[in-house]
Amino acid sequence: MSAASPDPGQLDAEAIPLRINLMGESGQLDIDVTRDTDRVVLSLDGELDMATAPRLQSAIDELALTAMPAMVLDLRELQFIDSTGLRVILAALQSARDRGQEFAITRGSPQVERLLSITGVTEHLRTIATPDQALLDGRSD
């Protein structure tokens, strides 16, 4: 772990594991980014909606996490998601597929799970119990 949070635009590819917290305003969205040798985990805490979705998109884009073999969005602490947040998750899935990168999510709150289920998104996303599970299982689309 790094003692100080680096500038997200200037990550040292050799600094593994790396943990960065991109704090939002209270009650909004906090993103905790943990990078290990074989995966990156973006843990979301709060609400993923029209106001906060750009923060997640920026974290995915600016942190140059595309070189990692696997990306996991940890939704266990996500309390709310709207269609804008859903669109960012689906865009991240498509980008990961285009790069040949594994992509998975963890289960979220009942509201998050309900939205993912009624929109049919769960049929397209690999859902795992914990972020570490993606390391143990084979690729699944």
Beta strands, then each sheet from edge to edge (+ up, - down):
strand 1: 18-22
strand 2: 29-35
strand 3: 40-48
strand 4: 70-81
strand 5: 102-106
strand 6: 127-128
sheet 1: 1+ 2- 3+ 4+ 5+ 6+
end
